[in-house]
Amino acid sequence: MSIEDFPYPICFSTVDILLIRERGIFLARKSTETQYRMVGGFQNPGEIRIESAAREFQEETGFSVNISDLIYFDEFVISDPRYKNSKHGITTTVFYFYFNSGNLIPSDDICEIKYFKFEEFGYNLEKLDEIIVPEHREILRNFIGKISWELN
């Protein structure tokens, strides 16, 4: 039986992590993509979401983050292209943390990690749309709106 034969819709649980440094954010790029995204991935059975976030972050950046440093942001329904014509879908839980020092080494399916200053796209949503994968744009718009209050 394939997943599409399952009689009920399945909601896959994922996590995404935003890395904040000063007045900017680190985003990642997969080798199969030209646009950037948040670090993240699927929640494993037996994990709570914050554990999944710490694991995914370590897998994709080589940097070990303490669970106590992760801050819950929000949850979103993701329009993932892998499930475009499927009854199944993805809900992601987004965490963020302040990354002050350390080395980020692209790993797993990530080929590049890049730092963007908020002013590069914070007030220019067209620029955000050029840089970010479609499934993460709404999340980043919401996050930039929230974090801009904290940074001022």
C-alpha positions in Angstrom: 0.0 0.0 0.0 1.4 3.4 -1.0 0.9 6.5 1.1 -1.6 7.8 -1.5 -3.7 4.6 -1.0 -4.1 5.4 2.7 -7.8 6.2 3.3 -7.3 9.3 5.4 -5.3 12.5 4.9 -1.9 12.4 6.7 -0.5 15.6 8.2 3.3 15.3 8.4 4.9 17.3 11.2 8.0 19.3 10.4 10.2 21.8 12.2 12.0 24.9 10.9 14.6 27.0 12.7 15.5 30.6 12.2 19.0 31.7 13.2 19.2 35.3 14.3 22.4 37.3 14.6 22.3 41.0 15.4 20.1 42.6 12.7 20.0 39.6 10.4 19.2 36.0 9.7 21.0 32.9 8.4 19.2 31.0 5.7 20.1 27.8 3.9 20.1 26.6 0.3 19.7 23.1 -1.0 21.9 22.0 -4.0 18.7 21.4 -6.0 17.4 25.0 -5.4 18.4 28.5 -6.2 16.4 30.2 -3.4 17.0 30.1 0.3 15.0 28.5 3.1 15.0 27.9 6.8 17.0 25.0 8.3 14.6 22.2 9.2 13.0 18.8 8.4 10.6 16.1 9.5 9.9 15.2 13.1 10.9 11.6 13.8 8.6 9.3 15.7 9.2 9.4 19.4 10.6 13.0 19.3 8.8 16.1 20.6 9.1 19.1 18.2 11.8 21.0 20.1 14.0 17.9 20.0 13.4 17.5 16.3 14.4 21.2 15.8 17.7 20.7 17.7 18.4 17.5 15.8 17.6 18.9 12.4 19.7 22.0 13.1 22.7 19.9 14.1 22.3 17.7 11.0 22.1 20.5 8.6 24.6 23.0 10.1 27.0 20.9 12.1 26.3 23.1 15.1 24.8 21.6 18.3 22.1 23.9 19.9 20.8 23.5 23.4 17.0 22.9 23.5 16.8 25.6 26.2 18.1 28.2 23.6 15.3 27.5 21.1 12.3 29.9 21.3 8.9 28.9 20.0 7.6 31.2 17.2 4.5 29.8 15.6 3.0 27.0 13.5 2.1 27.1 9.8 0.5 24.9 7.2 3.1 24.5 4.4 2.2 24.4 0.7 5.0 21.9 0.0 5.4 21.2 -3.7 6.0 17.5 -2.9 2.3 17.3 -1.9 0.8 19.7 -4.4 -1.7 17.2 -5.9 -2.0 15.1 -2.8 -4.6 14.9 0.0 -1.7 14.8 2.4 0.1 17.9 3.8 2.7 19.4 6.2 2.3 21.5 9.3 5.6 23.0 10.6 6.5 24.4 14.0 8.9 27.2 13.8 11.6 28.0 16.4 14.3 30.6 16.5 17.3 31.3 18.5 20.1 33.9 18.7 23.3 32.6 17.2 26.1 34.7 18.5 29.2 32.6 17.6 30.3 29.3 16.1 30.8 27.8 12.7 27.9 26.7 10.5 28.9 23.9 8.1 26.3 23.0 5.5 25.5 19.3 5.8 22.9 16.8 4.9 20.9 18.2 2.0 22.1 21.8 2.6 24.9 23.1 0.3 25.1 26.8 1.5 24.3 28.8 4.6 24.2 32.6 4.0 23.7 35.6 6.3 21.1 38.2 5.3 20.6 41.6 7.0 16.9 42.3 7.7 17.1 45.6 5.8 18.0 43.6 2.6 14.5 42.4 2.4 12.6 43.5 5.6 10.8 46.4 3.9 10.9 45.1 0.4 8.7 42.0 0.0 9.4 41.7 -3.7 13.1 41.1 -2.7 11.9 38.5 -0.2 10.0 36.7 -2.9 13.1 36.6 -5.1 15.3 35.1 -2.3 13.1 32.7 -0.4 11.4 29.5 -1.5 7.6 30.0 -1.8 6.7 27.6 1.0 8.7 29.7 3.6 7.7 33.3 2.5 4.7 33.7 4.7 6.6 32.4 7.7 9.5 34.9 7.2 7.1 37.8 6.6 5.4 37.0 9.9 8.7 36.6 11.7 10.3 39.8 10.3 7.2 41.7 11.5 7.5 40.2 15.0 11.3 40.5 15.3 11.4 44.1 14.0 9.7 45.2 17.2 12.3 43.4 19.3 15.2 44.9 17.4 14.1 48.5 17.6 
